[in-house]
Amino acid sequence: MILPGATIGLLGGGQLGRMFTARARTMGYRVWVLDPDPESPAGHLADRHLQAGYEDVEALAELAAGCAVITTEFENVPAATLTRLQADRRVYPPPAAVAIAQDRILEKQFLAAHDFPTTTFSAVVTESELEGAWLAVGGPALLKTSRLGYDGKGQAGVSSLAEARAAFARFGGVPCVLERRLELETELSVVLARSEQGTVIAFPTGENRHVDGILETTMVPAMVSPALAAEAQRLAGDLATALEYVGVLGVELFVANGGRLYINEMAPRPHNSGHFTQDACVTCQFEQQLRAICGLPLGSPELLSPVAMINLLGDLWAEGEPRWDHLLRDPGAKLHLYGKLEPRPG
């Protein structure tokens, strides 16, 4: 076990890293953050901020030398960087799992190879493959870039081969995945932790509402049958096991076609839809991440109260600072701000 007093290395200094850093420091750990942004939200709270790129050899060597274990707060840290660090230090989540999660083609192929339910899809690496993919998938469909797409970015709804070709050109001809669009009944997510010993503990299943591809609301418990909520947890847990995962994993699922579950995507890190755990669960997702990567027993995911998490986007600041006094008049409301330099629309 890596006990309080040790130093944790964190690749990425955004809001998830900030929340992780706050929890780790509360529990007596030191945190070093590596992030190129001088205004990194996590860097402001960390014991040390290494302001460097994720492929900076000297900075990575310094991080490895000073930390007992290294983790990541977002999935787009190069997998090769994690593999390099793994030669000297424990690195969780495993680089191989991160490599799968950061590439939609690899992710879909992994799901299909392990018989997880997913919508019909086809990889599109070159434009010449689009016609065959369209015949295999059919429309309406979604064309998604294989890498670096999130919050609705890097994806387009298409209803014909011509629209798919236009979207592919708009994306710059980068590798993509063409997916059959499902008629959604509900969107769910499961945030779980898996330990080095293979123990899986899931937080209660959340029901999500997205607007323009960005998470707006998570409600817990999800307003679905207990059996469906449990099945979502089972699928997510089986996925974590298949990946030989260690750490916190977010799994997004669709309910469609008369109550059937489909895995949409996974995030190898704490998840926005798990923010509710900070106020409404015995153990929050950031403490669970710390426990998993340090070899500590996982905490209780018990829900203390029904809860809704509302995502505040930068548009809220369009007319100046929001009226936090109105929000804070509600004794049950909990405010978490990300500590970013400026709010941006969307």
MINU-19187 format. One record per residue (C-alpha): residue number from 1; chain; z, y, x. Coordinates in Angstrom, 1 decimal. Last residue first. Layout:
N
SITE|NUM|A|Z|Y|X
...
This chain:
346
SITE|346|A|-24.5|25.6|-20.1
SITE|345|A|-24.3|29.3|-19.3
SITE|344|A|-22.5|29.9|-16.0
SITE|343|A|-18.8|30.8|-15.5
SITE|342|A|-17.9|32.2|-12.1
SITE|341|A|-15.9|31.2|-9.0
SITE|340|A|-14.8|27.9|-10.4
SITE|339|A|-11.1|27.1|-10.9
SITE|338|A|-11.8|24.4|-13.5
SITE|337|A|-9.6|25.7|-16.3
SITE|336|A|-7.3|23.3|-18.1
SITE|335|A|-5.6|24.6|-21.3
SITE|334|A|-3.3|22.4|-23.4
SITE|333|A|-3.1|23.1|-27.2
SITE|332|A|-0.1|21.7|-29.1
SITE|331|A|1.9|24.9|-29.2
SITE|330|A|-1.0|26.8|-30.7
SITE|329|A|-0.5|30.4|-29.8
SITE|328|A|-2.1|29.4|-26.5
SITE|327|A|-5.6|29.5|-27.9
SITE|326|A|-5.3|33.0|-29.4
SITE|325|A|-3.8|34.3|-26.1
SITE|324|A|-6.7|32.7|-24.2
SITE|323|A|-9.0|35.2|-25.8
SITE|322|A|-12.1|34.5|-23.6
SITE|321|A|-12.8|36.8|-20.7
SITE|320|A|-15.9|38.8|-21.2
SITE|319|A|-18.7|38.8|-23.8
SITE|318|A|-20.7|35.8|-22.3
SITE|317|A|-17.5|34.0|-21.2
SITE|316|A|-17.8|31.2|-23.8
SITE|315|A|-21.4|30.6|-22.5
SITE|314|A|-19.7|29.1|-19.4
SITE|313|A|-18.9|25.9|-21.3
SITE|312|A|-15.5|24.9|-22.7
SITE|311|A|-15.4|21.1|-23.3
SITE|310|A|-13.0|20.2|-26.2
SITE|309|A|-10.7|17.2|-25.8
SITE|308|A|-9.2|15.8|-29.0
SITE|307|A|-6.0|13.8|-29.2
SITE|306|A|-4.0|11.2|-31.1
SITE|305|A|-0.6|11.0|-29.4
SITE|304|A|1.2|9.1|-26.7
SITE|303|A|-1.8|6.8|-25.7
SITE|302|A|-0.7|4.1|-23.4
SITE|301|A|-2.7|3.8|-20.2
SITE|300|A|0.2|2.4|-18.2
SITE|299|A|-0.1|2.8|-14.4
SITE|298|A|-1.9|0.6|-11.9
SITE|297|A|0.1|-1.1|-9.2
SITE|296|A|-0.5|0.7|-5.9
SITE|295|A|-3.3|-0.3|-3.5
SITE|294|A|-4.0|3.3|-2.4
SITE|293|A|-7.5|3.4|-4.0
SITE|292|A|-6.2|2.1|-7.4
SITE|291|A|-3.0|4.3|-7.5
SITE|290|A|-4.9|7.5|-6.7
SITE|289|A|-7.6|6.8|-9.3
SITE|288|A|-4.9|6.0|-11.9
SITE|287|A|-3.2|9.3|-11.0
SITE|286|A|-6.4|11.0|-11.7
SITE|285|A|-7.0|9.1|-15.0
SITE|284|A|-3.7|10.2|-16.4
SITE|283|A|-0.7|7.8|-16.8
SITE|282|A|1.6|7.9|-19.9
SITE|281|A|-1.3|9.3|-21.9
SITE|280|A|-1.9|12.4|-24.0
SITE|279|A|-1.8|15.3|-21.6
SITE|278|A|-3.7|14.3|-18.5
SITE|277|A|-5.4|11.5|-20.3
SITE|276|A|-7.4|13.9|-22.4
SITE|275|A|-9.6|14.6|-19.3
SITE|274|A|-11.1|11.1|-19.7
SITE|273|A|-14.3|12.3|-21.4
SITE|272|A|-15.0|14.4|-18.3
SITE|271|A|-14.9|11.2|-16.2
SITE|270|A|-12.9|10.0|-13.1
SITE|269|A|-15.3|8.5|-10.6
SITE|268|A|-18.2|6.0|-10.4
SITE|267|A|-20.0|7.3|-13.5
SITE|266|A|-21.8|4.7|-15.7
SITE|265|A|-24.8|4.8|-18.0
SITE|264|A|-26.0|3.9|-21.4
SITE|263|A|-24.4|0.6|-22.2
SITE|262|A|-25.5|-0.6|-25.6
SITE|261|A|-23.2|-1.6|-28.5
SITE|260|A|-24.4|-2.9|-31.8
SITE|259|A|-23.0|-1.3|-35.0
SITE|258|A|-26.0|-1.6|-37.3
SITE|257|A|-28.8|-0.8|-34.8
SITE|256|A|-26.9|1.8|-32.8
SITE|255|A|-23.6|2.4|-31.0
SITE|254|A|-24.2|3.9|-27.6
SITE|253|A|-22.0|3.5|-24.6
SITE|252|A|-20.8|5.7|-21.7
SITE|251|A|-18.8|4.0|-18.9
SITE|250|A|-16.4|6.0|-16.7
SITE|249|A|-15.0|4.2|-13.6
SITE|248|A|-11.7|4.8|-11.9
SITE|247|A|-11.1|3.0|-8.6
SITE|246|A|-12.1|-0.3|-7.1
SITE|245|A|-15.3|-1.9|-8.3
SITE|244|A|-16.5|-5.4|-7.5
SITE|243|A|-19.7|-4.3|-9.4
SITE|242|A|-19.5|-7.3|-11.7
SITE|241|A|-15.8|-6.6|-12.3
SITE|240|A|-16.4|-3.0|-13.2
SITE|239|A|-19.2|-4.2|-15.6
SITE|238|A|-16.9|-6.8|-17.2
SITE|237|A|-14.3|-4.1|-17.8
SITE|236|A|-16.8|-1.8|-19.4
SITE|235|A|-18.0|-4.6|-21.7
SITE|234|A|-14.5|-5.5|-22.6
SITE|233|A|-13.5|-1.9|-23.3
SITE|232|A|-16.5|-1.5|-25.6
SITE|231|A|-15.6|-4.7|-27.4
SITE|230|A|-12.1|-3.4|-28.0
SITE|229|A|-13.4|-0.3|-29.6
SITE|228|A|-15.7|-2.4|-31.7
SITE|227|A|-12.9|-4.7|-32.9
SITE|226|A|-10.6|-1.8|-33.6
SITE|225|A|-13.2|-0.4|-35.9
SITE|224|A|-14.7|3.0|-35.1
SITE|223|A|-13.1|6.5|-35.3
SITE|222|A|-12.4|6.6|-31.6
SITE|221|A|-8.7|7.0|-30.7
SITE|220|A|-9.2|9.5|-29.2
SITE|219|A|-11.8|12.2|-29.9
SITE|218|A|-14.0|13.6|-27.1
SITE|217|A|-15.9|16.8|-27.8
SITE|216|A|-18.8|18.8|-26.2
SITE|215|A|-20.3|16.5|-23.6
SITE|214|A|-23.6|18.0|-22.5
SITE|213|A|-27.0|16.5|-23.4
SITE|212|A|-28.0|19.4|-25.6
SITE|211|A|-24.8|18.9|-27.6
SITE|210|A|-22.9|15.7|-27.1
SITE|209|A|-20.2|14.3|-29.3
SITE|208|A|-18.0|11.6|-27.9
SITE|207|A|-15.7|8.9|-29.4
SITE|206|A|-13.1|7.7|-26.9
SITE|205|A|-11.9|4.1|-26.2
SITE|204|A|-8.2|4.0|-25.2
SITE|203|A|-7.7|3.9|-21.4
SITE|202|A|-8.7|0.7|-19.7
SITE|201|A|-6.8|-1.4|-17.2
SITE|200|A|-8.6|-3.9|-15.0
SITE|199|A|-6.8|-6.0|-12.4
SITE|198|A|-9.2|-7.2|-9.7
SITE|197|A|-6.8|-7.3|-6.7
SITE|196|A|-8.3|-4.1|-5.2
SITE|195|A|-7.5|-2.4|-8.6
SITE|194|A|-9.8|-1.5|-11.4
SITE|193|A|-9.4|1.6|-13.5
SITE|192|A|-10.9|2.4|-16.8
SITE|191|A|-12.6|5.2|-18.8
SITE|190|A|-14.4|3.9|-21.8
SITE|189|A|-16.9|6.1|-23.6
SITE|188|A|-18.4|6.0|-27.1
SITE|187|A|-21.4|7.6|-28.8
SITE|186|A|-21.9|6.9|-32.5
SITE|185|A|-24.7|6.0|-34.9
SITE|184|A|-27.5|6.7|-32.5
SITE|183|A|-31.1|5.9|-33.4
SITE|182|A|-32.1|4.6|-30.0
SITE|181|A|-34.8|6.1|-27.8
SITE|180|A|-36.7|3.5|-25.7
SITE|179|A|-36.1|4.3|-22.0
SITE|178|A|-38.6|5.4|-19.4
SITE|177|A|-36.9|5.5|-16.0
SITE|176|A|-38.1|7.9|-13.3
SITE|175|A|-39.3|8.1|-9.7
SITE|174|A|-40.3|11.7|-8.7
SITE|173|A|-43.6|13.1|-9.9
SITE|172|A|-42.5|16.7|-9.8
SITE|171|A|-40.3|16.5|-12.9
SITE|170|A|-42.9|18.5|-14.8
SITE|169|A|-45.6|16.0|-13.8
SITE|168|A|-43.5|13.2|-15.3
SITE|167|A|-42.9|15.3|-18.4
SITE|166|A|-46.7|15.9|-18.9
SITE|165|A|-47.4|12.1|-18.4
SITE|164|A|-44.7|11.2|-21.0
SITE|163|A|-46.1|13.7|-23.4
SITE|162|A|-49.6|12.2|-23.0
SITE|161|A|-48.1|8.7|-23.5
SITE|160|A|-46.7|9.8|-26.8
SITE|159|A|-43.3|10.6|-28.4
SITE|158|A|-41.4|11.9|-25.4
SITE|157|A|-37.8|13.3|-25.1
SITE|156|A|-37.2|14.7|-21.7
SITE|155|A|-34.6|14.1|-18.9
SITE|154|A|-33.8|15.7|-15.6
SITE|153|A|-30.9|17.7|-16.9
SITE|152|A|-29.0|16.6|-20.0
SITE|151|A|-25.6|16.9|-18.5
SITE|150|A|-26.7|14.9|-15.4
SITE|149|A|-29.9|14.0|-13.5
SITE|148|A|-29.7|13.7|-9.7
SITE|147|A|-31.7|10.5|-9.3
SITE|146|A|-33.9|8.3|-11.4
SITE|145|A|-35.4|11.1|-13.4
SITE|144|A|-35.3|10.4|-17.1
SITE|143|A|-38.1|9.9|-19.6
SITE|142|A|-36.7|9.3|-23.1
SITE|141|A|-38.6|7.4|-25.7
SITE|140|A|-40.1|7.5|-29.2
SITE|139|A|-42.0|5.5|-28.5
SITE|138|A|-43.0|2.2|-26.8
SITE|137|A|-41.2|0.5|-24.0
SITE|136|A|-43.6|-2.1|-22.6
SITE|135|A|-46.8|-0.2|-23.5
SITE|134|A|-45.3|3.1|-22.3
SITE|133|A|-44.3|1.4|-19.0
SITE|132|A|-47.8|0.1|-18.5
SITE|131|A|-49.3|3.6|-19.1
SITE|130|A|-46.7|5.2|-16.8
SITE|129|A|-47.2|3.0|-13.8
SITE|128|A|-50.1|5.0|-12.4
SITE|127|A|-47.9|8.1|-12.4
SITE|126|A|-45.7|6.5|-9.7
SITE|125|A|-42.2|5.2|-9.6
SITE|124|A|-41.8|4.5|-13.3
SITE|123|A|-39.1|1.9|-14.0
SITE|122|A|-39.1|0.4|-17.5
SITE|121|A|-36.6|0.4|-20.3
SITE|120|A|-35.5|-1.3|-23.5
SITE|119|A|-32.0|-0.2|-24.4
SITE|118|A|-29.0|-1.8|-22.8
SITE|117|A|-26.8|-4.8|-23.5
SITE|116|A|-25.3|-6.3|-20.3
SITE|115|A|-27.1|-9.5|-19.1
SITE|114|A|-26.1|-9.2|-15.4
SITE|113|A|-29.7|-8.7|-14.3
SITE|112|A|-30.3|-6.2|-17.1
SITE|111|A|-27.3|-4.0|-16.1
SITE|110|A|-28.2|-4.1|-12.4
SITE|109|A|-31.8|-3.2|-13.2
SITE|108|A|-30.7|-0.3|-15.3
SITE|107|A|-28.4|1.0|-12.6
SITE|106|A|-30.9|0.5|-9.8
SITE|105|A|-33.5|2.5|-11.8
SITE|104|A|-30.9|5.1|-12.7
SITE|103|A|-29.9|5.7|-9.1
SITE|102|A|-26.5|7.2|-8.4
SITE|101|A|-24.6|4.4|-10.1
SITE|100|A|-26.2|1.7|-7.9
SITE|99|A|-25.5|3.5|-4.7
SITE|98|A|-21.9|4.2|-5.9
SITE|97|A|-21.3|0.5|-6.4
SITE|96|A|-22.6|-0.4|-2.9
SITE|95|A|-20.5|2.4|-1.3
SITE|94|A|-17.3|0.8|-2.8
SITE|93|A|-15.2|3.2|-4.8
SITE|92|A|-13.2|3.5|-2.6
SITE|91|A|-13.5|3.8|1.2
SITE|90|A|-10.9|2.1|3.4
SITE|89|A|-11.5|3.6|6.9
SITE|88|A|-13.4|3.2|10.1
SITE|87|A|-16.7|1.3|9.3
SITE|86|A|-16.3|2.5|5.7
SITE|85|A|-17.0|6.0|6.8
SITE|84|A|-20.6|5.1|7.7
SITE|83|A|-21.0|3.2|4.4
SITE|82|A|-19.8|6.3|2.4
SITE|81|A|-22.3|8.5|4.2
SITE|80|A|-25.1|6.1|3.6
SITE|79|A|-24.2|6.2|-0.1
SITE|78|A|-25.1|9.9|0.0
SITE|77|A|-22.5|11.9|-2.1
SITE|76|A|-24.2|12.1|-5.5
SITE|75|A|-21.6|10.2|-7.5
SITE|74|A|-18.9|12.8|-7.7
SITE|73|A|-15.2|12.9|-6.8
SITE|72|A|-15.3|10.6|-3.8
SITE|71|A|-12.7|8.5|-2.1
SITE|70|A|-11.4|8.1|1.4
SITE|69|A|-8.3|6.2|2.6
SITE|68|A|-5.7|6.7|5.3
SITE|67|A|-7.1|10.1|6.4
SITE|66|A|-7.1|12.0|9.7
SITE|65|A|-9.6|10.0|11.8
SITE|64|A|-12.0|9.4|8.9
SITE|63|A|-12.1|13.1|8.0
SITE|62|A|-12.7|14.1|11.7
SITE|61|A|-15.5|11.6|12.0
SITE|60|A|-17.0|12.9|8.8
SITE|59|A|-16.8|16.5|10.1
SITE|58|A|-18.5|15.5|13.3
SITE|57|A|-21.3|13.5|11.7
SITE|56|A|-22.2|16.2|9.1
SITE|55|A|-24.0|14.2|6.4
SITE|54|A|-21.9|15.3|3.5
SITE|53|A|-22.2|18.9|4.5
SITE|52|A|-19.3|20.9|5.9
SITE|51|A|-16.4|23.1|4.9
SITE|50|A|-13.5|20.8|5.8
SITE|49|A|-10.8|22.1|3.4
SITE|48|A|-7.2|21.1|4.3
SITE|47|A|-4.0|20.8|2.4
SITE|46|A|-6.1|20.9|-0.8
SITE|45|A|-5.7|23.4|-3.6
SITE|44|A|-8.4|25.9|-2.8
SITE|43|A|-10.6|23.1|-1.5
SITE|42|A|-10.6|21.4|-4.9
SITE|41|A|-12.2|24.5|-6.6
SITE|40|A|-14.7|24.8|-3.7
SITE|39|A|-15.3|28.5|-2.9
SITE|38|A|-16.5|27.9|0.6
SITE|37|A|-18.9|25.2|-0.7
SITE|36|A|-19.9|22.6|1.9
SITE|35|A|-17.3|20.1|0.7
SITE|34|A|-14.9|17.8|2.5
SITE|33|A|-11.4|17.9|1.0
SITE|32|A|-8.3|16.8|2.8
SITE|31|A|-5.4|15.8|0.6
SITE|30|A|-1.7|15.3|1.4
SITE|29|A|0.3|12.9|-0.8
SITE|28|A|3.7|13.6|-2.4
SITE|27|A|3.0|12.6|-6.0
SITE|26|A|2.5|16.3|-7.0
SITE|25|A|0.0|16.5|-4.2
SITE|24|A|-2.0|13.6|-5.6
SITE|23|A|-2.0|15.1|-9.1
SITE|22|A|-3.2|18.5|-7.9
SITE|21|A|-5.8|16.9|-5.7
SITE|20|A|-7.2|14.8|-8.4
SITE|19|A|-7.5|17.8|-10.8
SITE|18|A|-9.3|19.8|-8.0
SITE|17|A|-11.6|16.9|-7.2
SITE|16|A|-12.6|16.6|-10.8
SITE|15|A|-13.2|20.3|-10.8
SITE|14|A|-15.5|20.3|-7.7
SITE|13|A|-14.6|19.6|-4.1
SITE|12|A|-16.7|16.6|-3.1
SITE|11|A|-15.7|13.9|-0.6
SITE|10|A|-11.9|13.4|-0.8
SITE|9|A|-9.8|12.1|2.1
SITE|8|A|-6.2|11.1|1.2
SITE|7|A|-3.4|11.8|3.7
SITE|6|A|-0.2|9.7|3.6
SITE|5|A|3.2|11.1|2.7
SITE|4|A|3.4|9.1|-0.5
SITE|3|A|2.5|5.5|0.1
SITE|2|A|-0.7|3.6|1.0
SITE|1|A|0.0|0.0|0.0
